[in-house]
Amino acid sequence: MIASLVNAAELLEPYSPQVPTDQLIVALNRWYHEHEVKTYDHEHEEIRHQLPPLWEAMVATAVSRHTQQPWRILNFGCGTGFEASLLLQFLAPESIDELWCYDLSPEMLEMCKATMGPKFPKAHFVNSLDELPSDGRFNLFATNSVLHHLPSPAETLESMLPHLSDTAIWLAGHEPSSRYYKNPICCETYRRFLQTHRRRRWLSPSAYLNFALRKTGLRETPAQAAAISAVNAGMLERRPSLRVVSRLVDLHVAHSSEEAEAGRGFDIDEMTNHFSNDWELCSYKAYSFMGSFYEGGLSRNWQNECRRLAEQYPKDGANFCSVWQRC
Ligand SMILES: C[S@@+](CC[C@H](N)C(=O)[O-])C[C@H]1O[C@@H](n2cnc3c(N)ncnc32)[C@H](O)[C@@H]1O
């Protein structure tokens, strides 16, 4: 089994859930991303720096594996159009026949449409899986930073198979790896880093400003918006803490070795095993050797530490990209 519902029901219990846990996770994600769409493109700058070269390499793997072009692309959890834009950039435009973008959040999808529509006028933008053709036409399946939001990633991936061709390639970008927190040397280095980082963070005026704006309610966060919506919709009787909302939205992101051991996060070896009937792993790249921190923003000393860990434990970065082909 890969990445199960972990302790989601336990986290929700104090707030008296009125619907099943998986429904709540999907709903919280929808409200969270409805709110996050306003800031998403500005607040994830590290992703915008770090990921394009990784996607370029993933696309090169896909091209080397697949001779049956043109591409018919299904982008699941498209968000504001990040990976769809990269696909248009790295694939020859004449090699793309179809592009279908799907997202749970209508707001994210609208933003994707505004970005991608002019770049690829033939693109389709759908908010329901029922609108996707299920004739097995898609030979390129693209996801980025979305599997960790799904109540049951393995089930969702299985439900995608009828939409995909028998030799489809799956580009799976930027997911959290539990291997980082299962590696004691990575954990110990991260613990040392956090000690110095925490001291420095509280010297920063912007940290105080953000804290004050959130505490006074002047800046509503996506987690606050999702917590309020869940109560208003009658899905929870009491408003959950923001920590609980973010643990449920980022359901499969581990933050500690205990969480990783409890089943949070993805482990490429477990995935390879689990998917062995449907998918063959073509390439894998792990990065982020300082946990959730973008390595490019660290001091030279800490960047060197990251390099050292990457050389010693290449599979154990906190995030990874992978390429798969149906088998
Ligand atoms: C972190 S964002 C990533 C967006 C985009 N792929 C990117 O990399 O910029 C996660 C996206 O997954 C979508 N999402 C969350 N849960 C989902 C679900 N159950 N089904 C489909 N999309 C979902 C959210 O609406 C959001 O757009």
Ligand as a Chemical Component Dictionary entry (heavy atoms), coordinates in Angstrom:
data_LIG
# 
_chem_comp.id                   LIG 
_chem_comp.type                 NON-POLYMER 
_chem_comp.pdbx_formal_charge   0 
_chem_comp.three_letter_code    LIG 
# 
loop_
_chem_comp_atom.comp_id 
_chem_comp_atom.atom_id 
_chem_comp_atom.alt_atom_id 
_chem_comp_atom.type_symbol 
_chem_comp_atom.charge 
_chem_comp_atom.model_Cartn_x 
_chem_comp_atom.model_Cartn_y 
_chem_comp_atom.model_Cartn_z 
_chem_comp_atom.pdbx_ordinal 
LIG C1  C1  C 0  0.010  22.371 -4.977  1  
LIG S1  S1  S 1  -1.178 22.642 -6.218  2  
LIG C2  C2  C 0  -0.276 22.178 -7.678  3  
LIG C3  C3  C 0  -0.842 22.790 -8.916  4  
LIG C4  C4  C 0  -0.009 22.563 -10.164 5  
LIG N1  N1  N 0  0.005  21.175 -10.532 6  
LIG C5  C5  C 0  1.392  23.105 -9.946  7  
LIG O1  O1  O 0  2.312  22.307 -9.788  8  
LIG O2  O2  O -1 1.550  24.332 -9.917  9  
LIG C6  C6  C 0  -2.266 21.301 -6.003  10 
LIG C7  C7  C 0  -3.412 21.283 -6.984  11 
LIG O3  O3  O 0  -4.102 20.053 -6.833  12 
LIG C8  C8  C 0  -5.492 20.298 -6.875  13 
LIG N2  N2  N 0  -6.177 19.222 -6.141  14 
LIG C9  C9  C 0  -6.224 19.005 -4.806  15 
LIG N3  N3  N 0  -6.940 17.910 -4.540  16 
LIG C10 C10 C 0  -7.350 17.414 -5.718  17 
LIG C11 C11 C 0  -8.143 16.306 -6.112  18 
LIG N4  N4  N 0  -8.682 15.472 -5.209  19 
LIG N5  N5  N 0  -8.369 16.101 -7.430  20 
LIG C12 C12 C 0  -7.838 16.944 -8.350  21 
LIG N6  N6  N 0  -7.090 18.022 -8.052  22 
LIG C13 C13 C 0  -6.845 18.255 -6.752  23 
LIG C14 C14 C 0  -5.650 21.655 -6.222  24 
LIG O4  O4  O 0  -6.865 22.272 -6.573  25 
LIG C15 C15 C 0  -4.427 22.389 -6.766  26 
LIG O5  O5  O 0  -4.694 23.031 -7.975  27 
# 
loop_
_chem_comp_bond.comp_id 
_chem_comp_bond.atom_id_1 
_chem_comp_bond.atom_id_2 
_chem_comp_bond.value_order 
_chem_comp_bond.pdbx_ordinal 
LIG C1  S1  SING 1  
LIG S1  C2  SING 2  
LIG S1  C6  SING 3  
LIG C2  C3  SING 4  
LIG C3  C4  SING 5  
LIG C4  N1  SING 6  
LIG C4  C5  SING 7  
LIG C5  O1  DOUB 8  
LIG C5  O2  SING 9  
LIG C6  C7  SING 10 
LIG C7  O3  SING 11 
LIG C7  C15 SING 12 
LIG O3  C8  SING 13 
LIG C8  N2  SING 14 
LIG C8  C14 SING 15 
LIG N2  C9  SING 16 
LIG N2  C13 SING 17 
LIG C9  N3  DOUB 18 
LIG N3  C10 SING 19 
LIG C10 C11 SING 20 
LIG C10 C13 DOUB 21 
LIG C11 N4  SING 22 
LIG C11 N5  DOUB 23 
LIG N5  C12 SING 24 
LIG C12 N6  DOUB 25 
LIG N6  C13 SING 26 
LIG C14 O4  SING 27 
LIG C14 C15 SING 28 
LIG C15 O5  SING 29 
# 
